[in-house]
């Protein structure tokens, strides 16, 4: 099969996006792993497959696969790239797009400056929603990882995150603690791990070690998780600028029963085709 694709990125978090609306496309795990290989394939953090909706009230459905072939529930940077893709390919002319994902329905707003605002839904701090094994609901949880005792806030934003506040960000803590927490036995389905340095109540630095991928240049859901965790702990205000290695995102959360709103860019890199 000759596969046409578009390579995109959101702040360096890179994607291969495939139109499965105009043509039926199916992938198995081996094919996704091959495509995701940065030396023998195209290379990406996630594969986004754009499909027709199953719900007539929605405009599209899209699925998200890590480069190891595993399917995930949600991806904030991917959602913004998805919105730009369907407009660029003229699959829609709407600027407000309603989408089905594995975690539920989301709404995307494409603004005149090209930035995309995403309604990410409401977060959950209940351990069972990640899942996270805990004796009860607490403000902060501790666990042992890589010979250290770390404090973290588990939060689900459609996919599971563990947010760890640090005084300074370093390669050592991200690449030593990150993979251990990702696969810790208290996270039965593994977890994305965010390391947040609070600069002020309105600004943070963040690095994210993503499950099934490793550290990425940016993680939209990770930025959302970090901000809502910081707001819950009383460290942050309701609107926060998040500095990631790949660039900046703006995150807003007005508190319980309100959705998280994420705003940021999406860029097309190139188009191509490859035989599967």
Backbone torsions as a table, in degrees:
resi	resn	phi	psi	omega
1	UNK	NA	132.1	175.2
2	UNK	-90.1	115.8	-174.6
3	UNK	-103.1	123.1	172.7
4	UNK	-90.9	140.4	-175.9
5	UNK	-146.9	163.8	172.7
6	UNK	-124.5	129.1	175.4
7	UNK	-92.5	129.2	-176.7
8	UNK	-137.2	167.4	172.8
9	UNK	-149.7	150.6	170.7
10	UNK	-120.1	100.5	-177.3
11	UNK	58.9	35.6	177.6
12	UNK	91.2	-14.0	172.2
13	UNK	-76.0	109.5	-165.8
14	UNK	-104.2	150.8	-172.1
15	UNK	-138.2	149.7	161.7
16	UNK	-105.9	126.6	-176.3
17	UNK	-114.2	132.5	-175.2
18	UNK	-124.9	133.8	177.0
19	UNK	-84.6	106.2	174.4
20	UNK	-107.8	18.3	173.2
21	UNK	-88.0	-49.1	-178.5
22	UNK	-75.5	-24.4	-177.4
23	UNK	-149.4	134.7	179.4
24	UNK	-67.1	130.2	-179.8
25	UNK	-135.4	133.4	177.8
26	UNK	-128.9	144.3	-179.9
27	UNK	-128.0	142.8	167.8
28	UNK	-104.3	171.6	-174.9
29	UNK	-59.3	-42.5	-178.5
30	UNK	-63.4	-39.1	179.1
31	UNK	-65.8	-41.1	179.4
32	UNK	-64.9	-42.4	178.6
33	UNK	-61.7	-40.4	178.9
34	UNK	-64.5	-46.7	179.2
35	UNK	-62.1	-36.3	-177.0
36	UNK	-78.2	-12.5	-179.5
37	UNK	-68.1	121.6	-176.3
38	UNK	-76.3	-8.9	178.7
39	UNK	-106.6	-32.5	-175.9
40	UNK	-116.0	-3.6	179.9
41	UNK	-130.3	-141.6	177.8
42	UNK	-90.1	-46.6	-177.5
43	UNK	94.0	126.6	176.7
44	UNK	-167.5	163.3	168.7
45	UNK	-81.7	-43.3	178.0
46	UNK	-140.6	150.0	171.2
47	UNK	-99.6	128.7	177.9
48	UNK	-110.6	124.2	-179.4
49	UNK	-112.8	115.3	-176.7
50	UNK	-91.8	122.8	-174.0
51	UNK	-128.4	163.3	171.5
52	UNK	-65.4	153.1	179.9
53	UNK	-76.7	152.9	170.7
54	UNK	-89.4	-20.3	178.1
55	UNK	-99.9	122.0	-176.5
56	UNK	-64.5	-16.1	178.4
57	UNK	-82.8	-9.2	-179.9
58	UNK	-99.2	158.4	179.2
59	UNK	-90.0	-36.4	-178.2
60	UNK	-151.2	167.9	165.7
61	UNK	-124.9	142.3	171.4
62	UNK	-140.2	146.8	-176.8
63	UNK	-114.1	150.8	-172.8
64	UNK	-126.7	124.8	179.4
65	UNK	-124.4	132.2	172.2
66	UNK	-69.3	166.4	-178.9
67	UNK	-68.2	-13.5	175.5
68	UNK	-89.8	4.8	177.5
69	UNK	93.5	-8.0	-179.1
70	UNK	-77.6	141.7	178.6
71	UNK	-91.8	137.0	-179.0
72	UNK	-119.6	168.0	-169.1
73	UNK	-84.4	-34.2	-166.5
74	UNK	-158.0	151.3	176.1
75	UNK	-156.5	112.5	-176.4
76	UNK	-66.3	-45.7	177.7
77	UNK	-64.8	-38.0	177.8
78	UNK	-64.3	-36.8	179.1
79	UNK	-62.2	-39.8	179.4
80	UNK	-68.0	-41.3	177.2
81	UNK	-64.4	-39.6	176.4
82	UNK	-55.8	-46.7	-178.0
83	UNK	-60.7	-44.6	178.9
84	UNK	-65.1	-38.8	-178.9
85	UNK	-60.9	-49.9	-175.1
86	UNK	-68.8	-27.8	175.0
87	UNK	-75.1	-45.6	180.0
88	UNK	-61.4	-37.7	-178.9
89	UNK	-84.3	0.8	-180.0
90	UNK	57.9	35.1	172.1
91	UNK	-77.9	-17.7	173.3
92	UNK	-154.9	159.7	171.4
93	UNK	-116.2	9.8	-179.9
94	UNK	-76.0	145.9	174.9
95	UNK	-98.8	-15.7	172.3
96	UNK	-115.8	115.6	-169.4
97	UNK	-120.8	127.8	178.9
98	UNK	-102.0	128.6	-167.1
99	UNK	-132.6	140.3	169.7
100	UNK	-90.5	136.0	170.1
101	UNK	-130.4	176.4	178.9
102	UNK	-61.9	-30.6	-178.1
103	UNK	-88.7	-7.1	-178.8
104	UNK	136.9	-157.4	-176.2
105	UNK	-98.9	139.9	175.5
106	UNK	-133.1	159.8	177.9
107	UNK	-122.2	134.2	-178.5
108	UNK	-116.4	135.8	177.6
109	UNK	-119.0	117.0	178.5
110	UNK	-94.4	117.7	-175.6
111	UNK	-90.5	167.2	-175.1
112	UNK	-62.9	-27.6	-179.5
113	UNK	-85.8	4.7	178.7
114	UNK	91.1	-14.1	175.5
115	UNK	-67.0	151.3	-179.7
116	UNK	-120.7	127.4	177.1
117	UNK	-103.6	131.3	-174.2
118	UNK	-121.1	125.0	170.0
119	UNK	-78.2	107.1	-172.8
120	UNK	-90.4	2.8	-178.8
121	UNK	80.8	-177.9	-177.7
122	UNK	-88.6	141.5	175.5
123	UNK	-80.3	163.5	174.0
124	UNK	-131.9	135.5	177.0
125	UNK	-106.2	10.4	179.7
126	UNK	-79.3	125.7	-176.2
127	UNK	-53.4	-38.9	-177.1
128	UNK	-64.0	-22.6	-176.6
129	UNK	-78.0	-11.4	-179.7
130	UNK	-83.0	-56.7	0.0
131	UNK	-87.4	157.1	176.2
132	UNK	-137.0	128.6	-177.8
133	UNK	-81.9	117.1	-178.7
134	UNK	-146.7	156.2	179.3
135	UNK	-77.2	-17.9	-179.8
136	UNK	-180.0	-178.4	179.9
137	UNK	-85.0	126.0	-179.9
138	UNK	-130.2	165.9	175.0
139	UNK	-71.1	-48.2	177.2
140	UNK	-131.5	149.3	178.3
141	UNK	-120.5	150.5	176.3
142	UNK	-115.8	146.3	170.6
143	UNK	-151.3	161.5	-179.7
144	UNK	-92.1	130.8	-179.4
145	UNK	-149.9	123.5	177.0
146	UNK	53.9	41.6	177.8
147	UNK	76.5	10.3	-179.9
148	UNK	-123.4	153.3	169.9
149	UNK	-98.2	118.0	-177.2
150	UNK	-114.3	146.4	173.2
151	UNK	-101.5	136.1	-177.4
152	UNK	-145.0	159.9	172.9
153	UNK	-113.6	111.7	174.2
154	UNK	-78.1	135.7	178.5
155	UNK	-150.3	137.9	174.6
156	UNK	-102.4	127.8	173.7
157	UNK	-121.7	40.9	-173.1
158	UNK	98.7	-25.6	167.6
159	UNK	-137.8	163.2	-169.7
160	UNK	-86.5	138.4	178.2
161	UNK	-136.0	147.9	169.8
162	UNK	-120.9	119.3	-175.7
163	UNK	-103.7	124.8	-179.1
164	UNK	-118.3	122.7	176.3
165	UNK	-84.5	133.5	179.5
166	UNK	-129.0	153.3	176.4
167	UNK	-73.8	-37.2	178.5
168	UNK	-139.9	143.1	176.0
169	UNK	-88.7	135.7	179.3
170	UNK	-146.0	154.7	175.2
171	UNK	-59.3	-36.4	-175.6
172	UNK	-61.4	-48.9	-176.9
173	UNK	-70.8	-38.6	-178.6
174	UNK	-65.0	-45.5	-172.4
175	UNK	-92.0	-8.5	174.3
176	UNK	-99.0	-51.4	-178.4
177	UNK	-78.8	-37.6	-175.7
178	UNK	-51.6	-56.6	-176.7
179	UNK	-67.5	-25.5	178.7
180	UNK	-73.6	-44.9	178.3
181	UNK	-65.8	-40.1	179.5
182	UNK	-50.8	-42.6	-173.9
183	UNK	-107.8	16.0	-177.2
184	UNK	-62.2	144.5	-176.1
185	UNK	-61.9	-20.5	179.1
186	UNK	-79.5	-7.4	172.7
187	UNK	-114.8	86.5	-172.8
188	UNK	-58.6	-27.5	178.8
189	UNK	-107.4	18.5	-177.5
190	UNK	67.1	173.5	-171.4
191	UNK	-154.7	151.1	169.7
192	UNK	-82.2	138.4	-173.6
193	UNK	-117.6	119.8	179.9
194	UNK	-107.8	134.8	177.0
195	UNK	-112.6	113.6	-171.6
196	UNK	-114.8	128.5	172.4
197	UNK	-107.4	118.7	-178.9
198	UNK	-84.9	117.1	178.7
199	UNK	-89.9	-37.4	175.7
200	UNK	-161.2	-179.1	179.2
201	UNK	-69.4	-10.4	-177.7
202	UNK	-118.3	5.9	-170.8
203	UNK	-156.0	134.3	178.8
204	UNK	-139.3	156.8	165.0
205	UNK	-101.2	144.6	-176.0
206	UNK	-145.9	136.7	168.2
207	UNK	-128.0	140.4	-173.8
208	UNK	-126.4	128.8	172.4
209	UNK	-99.2	106.0	-173.0
210	UNK	-86.9	140.9	178.4
211	UNK	-65.8	135.4	177.9
212	UNK	77.3	-0.8	-176.7
213	UNK	-131.3	-45.0	-170.5
214	UNK	100.9	-168.0	-179.0
215	UNK	-69.1	136.1	176.9
216	UNK	-117.6	165.1	179.9
217	UNK	-66.8	-27.2	179.0
218	UNK	-160.2	151.8	177.6
219	UNK	-143.1	110.2	-177.3
220	UNK	-65.2	-47.2	178.5
221	UNK	-66.6	-32.4	177.0
222	UNK	-64.5	-39.1	177.0
223	UNK	-64.5	-42.3	177.6
224	UNK	-62.0	-46.2	-178.8
225	UNK	-61.9	-43.4	-179.0
226	UNK	-62.4	-44.2	-177.8
227	UNK	-66.7	-46.3	-178.3
228	UNK	-67.3	-33.4	174.9
229	UNK	-64.0	-43.3	179.1
230	UNK	-65.3	-37.0	176.9
231	UNK	-67.1	-43.4	179.7
232	UNK	-60.5	-38.1	-178.6
233	UNK	-81.0	-6.4	-179.9
234	UNK	85.1	14.0	-178.7
235	UNK	-88.8	-24.3	-169.5
236	UNK	-129.2	156.5	172.6
237	UNK	-83.5	-178.5	-172.5
238	UNK	-77.9	-17.4	176.1
239	UNK	-125.6	124.9	-170.9
240	UNK	-134.9	137.7	172.2
241	UNK	-92.4	122.9	-176.8
242	UNK	-108.8	119.8	177.1
243	UNK	-94.3	115.7	175.5
244	UNK	-109.7	162.8	179.2
245	UNK	-52.8	-33.8	-177.7
246	UNK	-88.6	-9.7	-178.0
247	UNK	147.1	-164.6	-170.6
248	UNK	-113.3	146.1	171.6
249	UNK	-127.1	149.7	173.4
250	UNK	-108.1	128.2	-177.5
251	UNK	-121.9	134.1	178.2
252	UNK	-129.0	134.2	174.9
253	UNK	-146.9	120.8	-177.4
254	UNK	-88.6	2.5	176.0
255	UNK	112.4	-176.1	-176.2
256	UNK	-50.4	141.6	-178.7
257	UNK	73.9	5.9	175.4
258	UNK	-112.3	147.9	176.9
259	UNK	-78.2	158.8	170.4
260	UNK	-84.8	138.4	176.3
261	UNK	-118.8	122.9	-179.7
262	UNK	-113.9	133.7	179.8
263	UNK	-128.9	132.2	179.8
264	UNK	-173.3	-178.2	-175.6
265	UNK	-91.2	169.1	171.1
266	UNK	-146.1	139.1	-175.1
267	UNK	-133.4	139.0	170.6
268	UNK	-86.9	135.2	179.5
269	UNK	-97.8	-54.8	177.7
270	UNK	-165.8	167.2	173.4
271	UNK	-115.0	152.2	179.9
272	UNK	-163.0	-173.6	174.7
273	UNK	-147.1	151.9	-175.9
274	UNK	-148.8	147.6	177.1
275	UNK	-85.1	133.8	174.1
276	UNK	-105.6	NA	NA
